[in-house]
Amino acid sequence: MLRVRLSFLAVTLIACSIFYRIGFIQMVDGDRWRQLSEDINLQYRPVKATRGNIYGTDGSLLATSLPFYRVAIDPSIDKSPYWKASVDSLSQNLANFYKDRSANAYKRMILDARNQEKKYLILNRRQINYQEKMIMSQWPIFKKGRMGGGVIFEKIDKRYRPFKNLAGRTVGFLNEDQYGAGLEYSFNEYLQGRNGEALFQKIVGGSWKPLHDADDIKPTDGFDIVTTLDVNIQDVAESVLLRQLINKDAAFGSVIVMEVATGHIKAIANLEKNKNSYGYGEYYNYAVGEQGLTEPGSTFKLLSMMALLEEGKINLNDSIDTGNGSYKFYDRYMRDAKHGGYGMLSIRDVFEKSSNVGISKLVDEHFGHQPQRFIDYIEKAKLDKPLGFQLKGEGIPYFKHPDDKNWYGTTLPWMSIGYELKITPLQTLAFYNAIANGGTMVKPMIVQQISRGNTIEERFKTEILVKNIASTKTIRQLQDLLQGVVEKGTARNISTDTYAIAGKTGTAQKLINGKYTQKYYTSFAGYFPADQPKYSAIVVIDSPNGFNAYGGDISAPVFKEIADKIYAQDMSIQRKETEKSEFQRVNNDEFPYIRAGKAEELQMICNSMGISNHYAGNETWVQSRVSNKSIQWVGNAVEKPVVPDVTGMTLRDAIYILENKGFRVEFSGSGRVSSQSLSKGTSYKNEQIIKLSLS
């Protein structure tokens, strides 16, 4: 009985210890063992979706995900004699392709894995593209596929930009920590798609081998983003800006080009000097972001003029004494750029010559007793708040208010000329665009739709922020002032006879460590063609070196070169200009369809038809004008070493002139030349293509 009792007690103790151990493992040490089980067994892991594409407005591919593959094999699947007979050929193909080891080394690696009954062997960690995958799929053993030959092509998506660094910061990036910038970051919710889930097995080395399972969830690919960016305009903006930055050894520069009526951003360029090596690159979006907030300088004078004109207390032909270019407000002196000052000026001249003294005196006189009224105009123009732009990270503007502790008697005069406030170039452009758009302020936009295939998920329409930022009369006066700046003011160096430009120069001293320095922030904001605006743009160049570091000398020429190239590319602008000029010089009720051609031939035609015509020049080629019901022939100097004007000519005459000058002519339509792809009066190269549109 004693032995029985001892045996029973021993069994009871063992049983209790077993139950105790089970409980301990389950309750106390369970997490560790469960984790260990997951590590050595199967696990469902996410399968990344293919990221959506980013397109330009014309369908140009700005960013896409290209499939790359890592090649692995399960050497245990194929048990047939074919496998043994083909492994030598497969090994030789691998050696020839990767060139990192011999055919014998590959064969030994595969046979060792087969003998060890390994289910997964990475043959080479180098990633291959789709075309290479298709070639490999025809190799011995591999051509039997996943289930027959054991080949495993693990797909890995990589982001690829066909245009390389074009619009680099605008297109942006997204890293593994979900931090990024630009479109990739701002629209990641749409681009990333929805990940799937598949069964994987962890193998030696920490790699995971995918297993096919009926419960796998397929990933859903991301949506595509269709932007408003024009690749050609973007390329022009970046190249012209880069050349000026290098020429002036500037710190950074930005360009924005926008379509007036829609607010569609056609180009955003941001180039900054590389601090570690020579050259410039896109490292930050100064056109939109927080670091782009700065005192704009004289481009802000347009807002001051709007406020003054809306008050109805000034006339553009009124005069104001700007003295010797220096005027004291309390304890500070306001100074003009011109040494010795401008003296007595009309208000029109004050703006066109960009007199700091004139603008600040006018604003102080009419708003000094009630500065909040001036701030009200800023708020009406939506300059005091972010625009709600589609890219994340938009800068928040800074303006003082009369009830702020740091509002001084000098604040309003300095604010009137673009100091003691901060806005981004995008906000400045939105305001100038509103003037070009007849007073209607539209929200700038860079994405017009989100789609997948032919299915549109979301379409973004032009949004009106303010229907009328000022009266029609004021808007017309402001448009006249902006055109005057280019024709006879601080930007007269960019005036052109081909089309009209309207805009305003800006030069602001940079505030560094609380003190204004001799470094400048130069800018030019405007639109073109001035009489029928289609595009608005702003150019800012920070800290240029050399003499004449003013907006008119630094930024305005960049604006003009960009505008010239856009004008040359955009046939719709030229067609409007041609129609306008023809309307001005032709009355179809009074004389027949005669536009341009050879003087001798046109005179003969008119004389035979009894049409009064006069020509006092000696040019061989002429264009028509109407004067007192008769035709006046105006010389067309096609011999000059620039692009000639062949609009209005017959195709025969146009080809004769252009080919003799070394052009290669392409044309479409029938009739007379209605527009040409290269602007008249611009330089050209031999064998350059010129496209003619006939109607």
Beta strands, then each sheet from edge to edge (+ up, - down):
strand 1: 42-47
strand 2: 54-55
strand 3: 61-73
strand 4: 121-128
strand 5: 151-160
strand 6: 173-174
strand 7: 180-181
strand 8: 196-202
strand 9: 208-211
strand 10: 224-227
strand 11: 252-259
strand 12: 265-273
strand 13: 280-281
strand 14: 319-321
strand 15: 326-329
strand 16: 332-335
strand 17: 344-346
strand 18: 398-399
strand 19: 421-422
strand 20: 441-442
strand 21: 447-452
strand 22: 455-459
strand 23: 464-466
strand 24: 502-512
strand 25: 515-528
strand 26: 535-542
strand 27: 596-598
strand 28: 613-614
strand 29: 621-627
strand 30: 630-635
strand 31: 664-669
strand 32: 673-676
strand 33: 689-694
sheet 1: 1+ 8- 9+
sheet 2: 4+ 3- 2+ 10+ 21- 22+
sheet 3: 4+ 3- 5+
sheet 4: 6+ 7-
sheet 5: 13+ 12- 11+ 26- 25+ 24-
sheet 6: 14+ 17-
sheet 7: 15+ 16-
sheet 8: 18+ 19-
sheet 9: 20+ 23-
sheet 10: 27+ 29- 30+ 28+
sheet 11: 31+ 33+ 32-
end
